[in-house]
């Protein structure tokens, strides 16, 4: 297993290569073709070091190497017709699963890199809004969730739109949406609601019902 302390001293491509070589497998699993103790980090090392060496990257600028590789992967995705937004969404999900949902943060001694998110909203009084989003100056495709409980909504239409948004949102966005959908501002203008709860009640497990009746 790779220790975070081992990577805290890595500053150059040569350092990375040394870490990779120190963890070179003495034998591969005949079924998987991988080292028995391989991890996500060691897999990444075996991809990154040859890439850096072949592209002639600056030996002491590891962040640029990672950025170059990511950009090249995005170009490849474009040629393959793959959805980069979906790829990165899945990657975030895999990372969350592998870390238990805890962001590992920078290695000891490294300064975290801040990201800047810029959002442009152009409102059309007679149509939908146009939204542009830039992350660190790079345009990204946003997923828009608009909660506007003004006049013109009927309850059936409102719940249909609500459920569609909740079904497609990421876990973090869904949690935020649930908070906003619970008694949204302007809700009194939604027609035909008839005091129905803003959020459908959570089903009670059958075991809980059986236990209460005993």
C-alpha positions in Angstrom: 0.0 0.0 0.0 1.3 3.5 -0.8 1.7 5.8 2.1 0.9 9.5 1.6 4.2 10.3 3.4 6.0 8.6 0.5 4.6 11.1 -2.0 5.1 14.1 0.2 8.8 14.2 -0.9 8.0 13.9 -4.6 8.9 17.0 -6.5 10.0 15.8 -10.0 9.3 13.3 -12.7 12.4 11.4 -11.6 11.0 11.2 -8.0 7.8 9.8 -9.4 9.7 7.2 -11.5 11.6 6.2 -8.4 8.4 5.7 -6.4 7.0 3.7 -9.4 10.1 1.5 -9.6 10.1 0.9 -5.8 6.6 -0.5 -6.2 7.3 -2.5 -9.4 5.6 -5.8 -9.0 7.8 -8.8 -8.6 5.0 -11.0 -9.9 1.7 -10.4 -11.6 -1.6 -12.0 -10.8 -2.2 -14.5 -13.7 -5.9 -13.7 -13.7 -5.9 -9.8 -13.5 -2.4 -9.2 -14.9 -1.8 -6.7 -12.1 0.3 -6.7 -9.0 -1.5 -8.2 -6.0 -1.1 -5.0 -4.0 -1.9 -2.6 -6.9 -3.9 0.6 -6.0 -5.4 3.4 -8.0 -2.3 5.5 -7.3 0.1 2.8 -8.6 -2.0 2.4 -11.8 -1.8 6.2 -12.3 1.9 6.2 -11.8 2.4 3.6 -14.5 0.5 5.8 -16.9 1.8 9.2 -15.9 5.6 8.6 -15.8 5.9 7.2 -19.4 3.7 10.1 -20.6 5.9 12.7 -19.0 9.1 11.1 -20.3 7.8 10.8 -23.8 6.4 14.4 -24.0 9.6 16.0 -22.7 7.6 17.7 -19.9 9.4 20.0 -17.5 10.8 17.6 -14.9 9.8 19.7 -11.9 6.4 20.9 -12.9 4.1 18.0 -11.9 0.9 19.9 -12.0 1.5 21.0 -15.6 2.1 17.3 -16.5 -1.1 16.3 -14.9 -2.9 19.2 -16.6 -1.4 18.3 -20.0 -2.4 14.6 -19.7 -6.0 15.6 -18.7 -6.2 18.0 -21.7 -4.9 15.3 -24.0 -7.5 12.8 -22.6 -10.2 15.4 -23.3 -9.0 15.8 -26.9 -9.2 12.0 -27.3 -12.7 12.0 -25.8 -13.7 14.6 -28.4 -12.4 12.4 -31.2 -14.2 9.4 -29.8 -17.4 11.3 -29.5 -17.4 10.7 -25.7 -19.1 13.1 -23.3 -16.3 14.7 -21.2 -18.8 16.0 -18.7 -20.2 12.5 -18.1 -16.6 11.1 -17.9 -15.6 13.6 -15.2 -18.9 13.1 -13.3 -18.2 9.4 -13.2 -14.6 9.9 -12.2 -15.7 12.1 -9.2 -18.1 9.2 -8.3 -15.4 6.6 -8.5 -13.1 8.8 -6.4 -15.8 9.3 -3.8 -16.4 5.5 -3.6 -12.7 4.8 -3.3 -12.1 7.4 -0.6 -15.4 6.9 1.3 -16.6 10.3 0.3 -13.7 12.0 2.0 -11.6 14.4 -0.1 -8.0 13.4 0.5 -6.7 17.0 -0.1 -3.1 17.9 -1.0 -0.2 15.8 0.2 1.5 17.1 3.3 3.6 20.2 2.6 1.7 21.0 -0.6 -0.5 24.1 -1.0 -4.1 23.4 -2.1 -4.9 25.0 -5.5 -8.0 27.2 -5.5 -10.5 27.1 -8.3 -12.5 30.0 -9.6 -16.0 29.4 -10.8 -17.6 32.1 -13.0 -21.3 32.0 -14.0 -23.0 34.2 -16.6 -26.8 34.3 -16.5 -28.7 36.0 -19.4 -32.4 36.2 -18.5 -35.0 36.3 -21.3 -38.3 37.6 -19.9 -40.1 35.7 -22.7 -38.1 32.5 -22.6 -35.5 30.4 -20.8 -32.4 31.9 -19.3 -29.0 31.3 -20.9 -26.2 30.2 -18.6 -22.5 30.0 -19.2 -20.1 28.6 -16.7 -16.3 28.8 -16.6 -14.1 26.8 -14.2 -10.6 28.4 -13.9 -11.3 30.1 -17.3 -12.3 26.9 -19.0 -16.0 26.7 -20.2 -17.9 23.7 -18.8 -21.4 22.5 -19.5 -23.7 23.3 -16.7 -26.7 21.3 -15.5 -29.5 23.8 -14.8 -32.0 23.4 -12.0 -34.4 26.3 -11.7 -36.8 26.5 -8.8 -39.3 29.3 -9.5 -42.6 28.7 -7.9 -44.3 31.7 -9.4 -47.7 32.0 -11.1 -48.4 29.7 -14.0 -47.5 26.4 -12.3 -50.1 23.7 -11.7 -49.3 21.1 -9.0 -49.1 18.1 -11.3 -46.6 20.0 -13.6 -44.6 21.2 -10.6 -44.2 17.7 -9.1 -43.3 16.3 -12.5 -40.5 18.9 -12.9 -39.4 18.4 -9.3 -39.1 14.7 -9.6 -37.2 14.9 -12.9 -34.7 17.3 -11.3 -34.2 15.1 -8.2 -33.8 12.0 -10.4 -30.9 13.4 -12.5 -29.1 15.4 -9.8 -25.9 14.2 -8.2 -26.1 13.2 -4.5 -24.8 16.6 -3.3 -27.0 18.6 -5.6 -30.0 16.4 -4.8 -29.6 17.1 -1.1 -29.5 20.9 -1.8 -32.5 20.6 -4.1 -34.5 18.8 -1.4 -33.9 21.7 0.9 -35.1 24.2 -1.7 -38.1 22.2 -2.8 -39.3 22.0 0.8 -41.6 25.0 1.0 -40.1 27.1 -1.9 -40.6 30.9 -2.0 -43.6 31.8 -4.0 -45.2 28.5 -3.5 -48.6 30.0 -2.7 -49.0 30.7 -6.4 -48.8 27.1 -7.5 -52.3 26.2 -8.4 -54.3 23.0 -7.4 -51.8 22.1 -4.7 -54.6 21.8 -2.1 -52.1 21.8 0.9 -50.3 18.7 -0.4 -46.8 18.3 1.1 -44.1 19.9 -0.9 -42.1 16.7 -0.8 -43.6 13.2 -0.9 -43.4 11.5 2.5 -40.6 9.0 2.9 -42.1 5.4 2.9 -42.0 3.8 6.3 -40.3 0.3 6.2 -42.6 -2.6 6.7 -40.5 -3.8 9.6 -41.1 -0.6 11.5 -44.8 -0.8 11.0 -44.9 -4.5 12.1 -42.8 -3.6 15.2 -45.1 -0.8 16.2 -48.2 -3.0 15.9 -46.8 -5.6 18.3 
